[in-house]
Amino acid sequence: MLTLSNINQATPAYSLLLDALHKKFPDYDLEGLIETIKGFMNNELTQKEKKIISTLLDSLGIKAEADELKKIYGHWQTFTAPISAFTELKEWSVDWDTSKAISGSGDVNLKLSAAADTRIQVWNKQAASTELLDIPESDVIVNHEVTAGYTATGSAAFSSGYATASIGIDHAREIEFDRFFQYPADKPTYSVLLDAFDDALLVWDLKQVNKALAPCANGSHCQGLRQLSLRTHGKFAFNGALGFGHAWSKTGDGHFADVSAGLNLTAGLSKTFEHTGNIHIEISKPSGVNPAGIRATVKLTDTTTESLSLKINANAEVKGLDQVARKYIVPLLGDADELVAKLEEWSSPADKLMQEVTDEVQAQWYGELVKLVFGESSSNQVYNQLVSTELKKIIDRYAQDPKADSRVLANRVTSKLAETFELDISDASIASIANTLTTELTAQFDSWKSKLDAEIDQFISQQQGKITDALAPLERLGVNVKALAGQTDAAINDRVQYAISQYQEFKETVLKALEKSANIQVGLALAFEQSSTTFNQNALIIDFIDSQHPLSNSLYSALILGKNKQFALLLDEAQQEGVISVPQDSINARYSTARSLSFNLDFAGISLSYVKNINTQLDLAVDNLGNIKLKGKVEANSTFSNFFNKETRQASMALSYDLANASIDKEQFASFAFHYSNIDRKKHSKGEMEKLLRSLTLPDSDINIVSEPMADIVDADDIRSHLDWYQSQLSTSKFTTSTLDVFVGDSKLLIEVLNQAVPKYAFTLAMDRVLELGNSTETKNALTLAHAYRDAVDRSMSLAESLNQLGDETGMDNRDVRRIVKKSKRYGRDFDRATDKAFDKYVKPAKRLYLKANAMEELIVILQQVLGRIDQIKSYGLPPSELEEQLSQLLQDVNERLGDSLGAWTEVNGVFMDWLNGGIDKSLVAFLSILFSLAGTPKGFIRVTLTLSDANDNKVIRVIS
């Protein structure tokens, strides 16, 4: 195992040879000796010269034979050439690997391996810049690198009957040490090696290092050691699993390596842990640092990942066919990986066109187009995204033929976009916008075709006379490749462009065939998965002002040798003594969590699945100058899919916040996106669509916990006309899929609403909306419990206050709730006598109601208070490590609470609720109603769109509200 103590012993053998020459004949001119050896190859030597060479070769154990002398001459030619001509020398390399397997009641495997090597490389100015080393064009960097490391892996598996257990451990460590020397590019190689490796350098000795770096203190006119670099990397991973049951599996090979089929009858718990750590230290004497001292730049990086998984499976399925699509196309085209990649790029013009189009003409037509579609006077990101997404799809589907006229392509795209949004181009105002778009698109298509011509010509020229071999796969796309032999580049280019126009259709045929073969699923699966990842990077710059001071040397030695605890103690002491300064101390951290609950039932082509995810992410950076940067994001997503009817319902919410925005405008601290989608790949019936739309027309208030009525999200008077339109579209056989989307159109306004809301009123409003839209029996039971608590504690409180206080006081624990409400004169005796099961029917709906209302209040409180808490912590004047710790604790807690708050409202109906009621989940509608009421029910605040699409993703989109 190579360590720092012997890194400097890895001096290249050729420098030893030169050194031997110099020491053996101290009075003999070295360059003269080299010239003499050169001359020996062409002329006779004098007796004195023969004696000198013979003595030298004998002392090195080399026989003075002609072949040996020629080899030595070859070495001399290398080492007398300029250092800039030197490429790479790998001096020695060691690899060791062993594995051991033990069999018994279980299987145990152990594997150990180690490797080490050293090499010398020479870099010009461009190559040196990768290590942030700036040198003149006339200089080079000579890098002497030594690496060493080891790995140890172990696994054990045991089984007994239908029970299994497994453990795995993976541990690795690696060290890399680099010395960077700077010399003029024309300096002879032997002279560089003699100068660089003449004396060993103890890299943990500050005084020696300071002396060695002295010739390169200012980085110019440098000849000698410029910089030292030390990197270490470590990894430790553990995984363990317990399982019950049995599983059969099959994995494909070749082009189908991503396909797996399995039959599982299992229940299992698994836990994984992985920690990686990296240290990078650079030692140099940059300009501006005290001439008597050196600078150490340190980066410490740690990443920790933990995950927990609980799964119950009775499941057989084929997975991964979607990943094989491109691999399947490759063999069909004759293993033409490079050609397929080119065709993928060339047949998708939208990526290259869209950015230019949207940037250049957004001011001219985006706002007007959005106004026509949505009735808004100005565009915003949500609306622009919807329009640009459809435009991109249309370009890739209808404008991929590079041989077509640009104006024809542009007209085709414009017409299809108008058709998608049901815009009448015969209308003068719409025609004006369409003409603007067509003109811009025509110019962009001209540009695309010109660039494509050049790219194809370049591809052709690179084939060096083997063009028919390179294009042979295009036979599958209708190109007679053999006929291209001897043709001009222009003729070949023409046939390649024809193949581009056919490629997407060929690809879609393959994808459809794969999709049909993927429907092989039978079984049941329930899973809960949870994971968290923590990443920390500490960047530190230390200037050693007094390199002669014992404290400086002790601190430097602890840093290089990895004595972390000693280093931390000495760092503070050295700063107080004034022997070092710390111009930079910063910490960057990322914390992310993911939680998922899923249910899946598959049987004979009928598939039902439900997945709920809550994900959080926090990015935080602090430094010793008081700067703070933070970004956070919380997402909640709930999806139900019924593949028998090919229906999918998905509700998602995402809340993100950014301190940089808050420094400009506190109202811009956060953004909040909400989206609900109900997709039927066999098209909703008219009755199903009516239920969906009518679920967004809210009933008259009955509970009246708040006096404010529930405003309709969709105007009830308009539903009939929308349904008549939908019925007319259903008769069009080309459409295969219908989608209802509900989303908040203005995320900025939504954040303003939440920032200005009164939290307790939001709690009361949430309670009212859930009760108004809930099951009548459950509503009655929850209200009865709220009345009983008010009767037992304080008759003057409102029902909302009663429920809030009951939840805060008892946490809705059945025993504690019963202890209080049995004191009610009106309900107490009945509650006291009720069985546990009967009493639970009162507590359960009250608890759900309390949790949802509390989640609404919590969401608002967090948004309104978090900036103040951040400012408070900043005012403490803490060092970076403590500041990061306090902020991360605060914001990780904030993210978790936000995730729970959003998750409490992110619900979608399952198939059974659909059979009973239809429409959108009542909890989700209640959430929308709360936001709508808090905002003051402005027109266009909540948007509803209805989309019909065909098998080729051609669409018609109707704006409902």
C-alpha angles and dihedrals in degrees: 000000000000115000136178091266092070103028090103091054089069092086111152116262094232092060087051089054092053090044089052090053091051095047095042093053107026092163095049119089106247096211089047090053091052091050089049091055090049090051092050090068091062106024141037116266127231117248090254092052092048090051092050093050094042092051091047094049093046091051089054094047095248123137112232096235125141096249092050092048090052090054090050090048090054089054091049091053089054095047097045092052119095114281089241089068092057113101115178139331119194103196103186140345131195126194125177127177133171135166132188130194124194122191128198132104085347140008118265123184128186126183128181127182138169136185138182137172143159130211143172121223133179120215131193123215094281095048092045091056089069086071090043090250111146114204136163118264087248094061137068136204118234110206120199108192129187121184133179137164149148139215132203123189130177138175137180131188128186133181138185120179107310095344125093136182131186137181129189131185128186122184127174138168132185135178128193124187122189131185115195116202124186122211139155110276092237096053111118114259095233090052091052093049093047091050096044100044103029094105130032115243122217098213094196092058108091094197093053093045092048090052093046092051094047097094089058099044095127100030094236128098084011124170112171143023110000104172144353123216129190123186129180129182127190134179135185122179132176132183131177134178140184120197142176124197135027137287137194121194142174128195124197125233138211111018089353097057090120093059119094132175124192145169112207131185099172148129116196149164121207134182128190133185129182131177126182126182131188133186124191119183125180122190120196146134103240120185113271095038120111106279089227093056144049136228126239118199111197131188120184116187129186129178125183125183126184129178138179125194131185116185137174113190139180095161142139119185148144114233139179102040091125088060090055096056096096092037088052091052091050096063090041087059093047102268091301099158095159093045092049090052089052093048091049090055098040095048094053107069096162095081091058096039104042101067093050094044097048094043097047101042104025091104091050104047114358095077093045093046092050089048091054093048101039104019091241123140094216135030126241137186097270094052094040090052092053093050095043092048092055091043091053092051091049093050093051092046103040106023105046097107107100091190093063122095112268093230090051091051092048093049090048092053094045093049092049092049091051090048091051092056095035094245119162108227090194087071108097097227092048091045090055092054091044091053091051091052094044093051093050093045091050091056092047093048089052089053092046093050091049092051091045090053090054094047093050091047089052091050090050093049091051092060092073098212096323097096096129090055092048093049098038092108090063088077084085088060095052101267120136094221097177089061089061093071108117093006123134120263089249092057092048090048089054093055092046089055089051090053090051090057090053099043101082092050090051091049093050091052089055093047093051091051090051093048091055092053093048096071096095107120134135127161152051130277135178120181141173118192131179130178139169133191128195122191123184130178122183115194115194132177117196123187112201100213096180110031091177094061113105091225091056091050092049092049092048093048092050090050095050096042093047099244093154101176093047090046093053092051095045093046094066092042093050091050091051091049090051095233092120137027128207109212092173133031115159138160127205119190138177124193121185134172134185130192125183134180116186139176125189131181121181126176130161095328095322111112129179122179138170125190129178120187132183115186131177134186132184127186116191133176128178133168141185091264091068096255117146128187122179139167127179136183133187123187132184120187131178123185133180120185129187108188094182089070090021092236128151129185119190131178121184137175127186126186120185132177134192127190091204090064091046091057088062100037125358089210087063094056092106144015127207126202124190126184136169122185130185113190128185114184090195092047124257114268116243089255093052092049091049090054091051094050095042090052085067092056103082126217125246114273114272105160094047098194083147123029094224112103122229110257119218116253089202118034107246091214091060098050095085093056091048091050092048089053090047092050090052090052093049089063088062102092095202093076116086105166135047126194133187114200127191119186143153106256099202116041092179092058090047092056090047089053093051093045091053098041123109105239097215091048089051088053090051093045091049091050090050095049095047092049093045093052099033134098109292095230094047091045091052092049094048091049091048090056091047090050091049093052092048090048092051098043114022125347092198095067122096123246090254091051089047093054093042093051093043091054094045092049100043107018082229092285107165095226095048093045092051091049090060105036095048085072089067111112092213103041104013100096093049092048092047092054097042120110118245090255093050093046091049089063087067097043099046098061090040090052093049089048093049093048094050094045091045090050090055091050092044092053091055095043092052094050092048097046107035096081091052092050091050091051090048093053091046090055092061092078094226125172114258097263094052093041091053091047094052095043093047092050090051096045097041087056090046091052093049092049092047090050091052091046094052092041091055090063101034101096136141131191119259125218095270094053087047091055090049102040114355120203130079121326109277093226091056092047089050090053091051090048091052092052091045093052094045089053092051095252096278117186112260095016091118115035127204123191132180118208132189119191138177132221090277092051095252105156146201113197122196120193108222097180 
